[in-house]
Each structure stands twice: as structure tokens, then as C-alpha cells.
């Protein structure tokens, strides 16, 4: 998390929406073999927890149950050039959105894993407009059982939400607009929109 309080945002609904919109992140933990990271889909439960799953063979899987871990969700980002500021003696920087989630992890039951996977696929299938909605019951039971045996579900009870919304809030309004225009010109449209909407 960036130390500047101007870049923080404490709206829990917004933070949960960020997890839901992006839907993917990294989980970090220390293991006897050293620090490890896993990349995984994430789903907010709506009651202060985040669920995810890992391959049974992942280096983190056998160490997570009962441990404190860190999940990170990265939003849009973009390079900010000093040429976009009136004061050209400024240095380059980077605008970005990120969220760190710290909490205790517990392993899910088999039933919990299935419920999580159904909720996860339903959420993302609902975003697809073409074709028939996919449901887990389309997979033959024997095949599904084999696939489920290869993964482990986890739930993190989030004890700390640490967001960073670094969007040029420390610059005057006219310079923020120039930053937004510059970001758009470089193809960083999402972060440009956020620069315009946050701290305005």
C-alpha cells in the first residue's frame, strides 16, 4: 500500500466491487521452502471473506490452511510522463490501482469448493452475451469428480483491506486532465478514466 493517505480509499463496497470486477489476483504466503505466490480467481463472499482455489500440486496448497496470507488484486495502471505537467522538472511516476487483502485462510470442505466454483462460474458466465449459459451440471459426474480432486478450495477471512488508488490526486485539476489525456493517448484508457473521476 502506498504510504500517502491521499491515495487511500476506505469505501468497502468499492473495494469489494474491485475484487468482483477484476476477479483475479495473487495469493502470497511464507512456506518452509520460502515465500511463494499463486495466481487464482477470487470471489467475495459478501461477509468479509474472499474465496479462491489452487491446484492440489501448487507450492502453497499444503501450507495455507490456518495461516495468515496476503492476496493482491491489481487494477489498471499507466506510466505518467513529466511532460504532461507544467513543471517539467518533475520526474516520471506511475498511476495505478491495487488492493491488498490480509487474513487468515482456511481450507474449504468439498461441498464448499463446489458451491464456490458454481458461484464463480455463474458470475463470469453472466458477463458473456453470446451462446448458452454454462453450468457445472454439463460435466459428467465421473469427470467432474476427477477434476475436483485436482484442486483445493480456500477462504480468507479478510482482517485488513489495504487499497491504493494512485491517480494524480496530488496534482492540480488542469494537470490531472493533461495526465488523463496523455494516458489515453498511450492506450491506458481505464486508468485515464479513473484519474478523471477520483479526487476531482
C-alpha positions in Angstrom: 0.0 0.0 0.0 1.3 3.5 -0.9 2.1 5.5 2.3 0.4 8.7 1.0 -3.0 8.9 2.6 -4.3 10.9 -0.4 -4.1 7.6 -2.4 -6.3 5.6 0.0 -9.9 4.8 -0.2 -12.0 3.3 2.6 -15.3 2.6 0.8 -15.6 -1.1 1.5 -18.3 -1.5 -1.2 -15.9 -0.1 -3.8 -13.1 -2.4 -2.7 -15.3 -5.5 -2.9 -16.5 -4.3 -6.3 -12.9 -4.0 -7.4 -12.3 -7.7 -6.4 -15.5 -8.7 -8.2 -14.8 -6.7 -11.4 -11.2 -7.9 -11.8 -11.9 -11.4 -10.4 -8.3 -12.5 -10.4 -5.3 -12.0 -8.1 -2.3 -13.3 -6.4 -2.0 -15.1 -3.0 1.3 -14.8 -1.1 2.4 -16.8 1.9 5.6 -17.9 3.6 6.3 -21.7 3.4 9.1 -23.8 4.9 10.7 -23.5 1.4 10.5 -19.7 1.4 7.9 -17.2 0.1 5.5 -18.4 -2.6 2.8 -16.9 -4.7 -0.1 -18.4 -6.6 -2.3 -16.8 -9.2 -6.0 -17.5 -8.8 -9.6 -16.4 -9.5 -11.1 -14.6 -6.5 -14.7 -14.3 -5.3 -16.0 -12.0 -2.5 -18.5 -13.8 -0.2 -20.2 -10.6 0.8 -19.4 -11.1 4.5 -15.8 -10.0 4.7 -14.1 -13.1 3.1 -12.6 -13.9 -0.2 -12.6 -17.4 -1.7 -10.2 -19.0 -4.2 -8.8 -22.3 -5.3 -5.4 -23.7 -6.1 -4.1 -26.8 -7.9 -3.5 -29.6 -5.4 0.1 -29.6 -6.6 0.7 -25.8 -6.1 3.6 -25.0 -3.8 1.2 -23.1 -1.5 -1.6 -25.6 -1.2 -0.3 -27.8 1.5 0.8 -24.8 3.7 -2.2 -22.4 3.6 -4.7 -23.9 5.9 -4.7 -21.9 9.2 -2.1 -19.5 8.0 -2.2 -15.7 7.5 -1.7 -14.9 3.9 -1.8 -11.9 1.6 -4.0 -11.6 -1.5 -3.4 -8.8 -4.1 -5.7 -7.6 -6.8 -4.2 -5.3 -9.4 -6.4 -2.8 -11.3 -5.5 -0.6 -14.2 -2.1 1.2 -14.3 -0.2 3.5 -16.5 3.1 5.4 -16.9 2.9 9.2 -16.2 5.3 11.4 -18.1 6.7 14.6 -16.6 6.0 16.3 -20.0 2.3 16.3 -19.0 2.9 18.6 -16.1 3.5 22.4 -16.2 6.6 21.8 -14.0 8.8 19.8 -16.3 11.4 19.3 -13.5 9.1 16.7 -12.1 10.1 13.0 -12.5 8.2 10.1 -14.1 5.8 8.2 -12.0 3.1 5.5 -12.3 -0.6 5.8 -11.6 -2.2 2.5 -10.5 -5.0 0.8 -8.5 -4.2 -2.1 -6.3 -5.8 -3.8 -3.3 -4.0 -5.9 -0.6 -6.1 -8.2 1.5 -4.6 -9.8 4.5 -6.3 -12.5 6.5 -6.5 -16.0 8.0 -7.0 -18.8 5.5 -9.0 -22.0 6.0 -9.4 -24.9 3.7 -12.9 -25.5 2.4 -14.9 -28.6 2.5 -15.6 -30.5 -0.7 -19.2 -29.1 -0.6 -17.8 -25.5 -0.1 -15.5 -25.9 -3.0 -18.3 -27.0 -5.3 -20.5 -24.1 -4.1 -17.6 -21.6 -4.7 -16.9 -22.9 -8.2 -20.6 -22.7 -9.1 -20.8 -19.1 -7.9 -17.6 -18.2 -9.6 -18.6 -19.6 -13.0 -22.1 -18.2 -12.7 -20.7 -14.7 -12.1 -18.4 -14.8 -15.1 -20.8 -16.7 -17.4 -23.4 -13.9 -16.8 -21.0 -11.5 -18.4 -20.9 -13.4 -21.7 -23.8 -12.5 -24.0 -23.2 -15.0 -26.8 -24.0 -18.7 -26.6 -25.7 -20.8 -23.9 -25.0 -20.2 -20.2 -22.6 -22.8 -19.0 -23.4 -24.7 -15.7 -21.3 -27.3 -13.9 -24.0 -29.9 -14.4 -22.9 -30.1 -18.1 -19.8 -32.0 -16.9 -20.4 -35.8 -16.4 -20.3 -36.7 -12.7 -17.3 -39.0 -13.1 -15.3 -36.4 -14.9 -16.2 -33.7 -12.5 -15.1 -35.8 -9.6 -11.7 -36.3 -11.2 -11.4 -32.6 -11.9 -12.4 -31.6 -8.4 -9.8 -34.0 -6.9 -7.1 -31.9 -8.6 -7.9 -28.6 -6.8 -8.4 -27.3 -3.2 -10.7 -24.5 -2.2 -9.8 -21.9 0.4 -11.5 -19.0 2.1 -9.6 -16.0 3.5 -11.3 -14.1 6.4 -10.0 -10.6 5.5 -8.7 -8.8 8.5 -7.1 -5.9 6.7 -8.1 -4.2 3.4 -5.2 -2.0 2.1 -6.1 -0.2 -1.1 -4.0 2.2 -3.2 -5.7 4.5 -5.7 -2.8 6.5 -7.0 -4.4 8.7 -9.6 -2.6 12.0 -9.6 -4.7 13.3 -6.7 -1.7 15.4 -5.6 -1.8 17.4 -8.9 -3.9 20.4 -9.8 -7.1 19.8 -11.7 -5.7 21.1 -15.1 -2.7 18.9 -14.8 -4.8 15.9 -13.8 -6.7 16.4 -17.1 -3.4 16.6 -19.0 -2.3 13.3 -17.3 -5.6 11.7 -18.3 -5.2 12.9 -21.9 -1.7 11.6 -22.0 -2.7 8.2 -20.6 -5.5 7.9 -23.1 -3.1 8.7 -26.0 -0.8 5.9 -24.7 -3.7 3.4 -24.7 -4.3 3.4 -20.9 -7.9 4.3 -21.1 -9.1 2.7 -17.9 -6.6 4.5 -15.7 -7.3 7.7 -17.5 -11.0 7.5 -16.7 -10.1 6.8 -13.0 -7.8 9.9 -12.9 -10.7 12.0 -14.1 -13.3 10.5 -11.7 -11.2 10.2 -8.4 -10.3 13.2 -6.3 -11.9 15.6 -8.8 
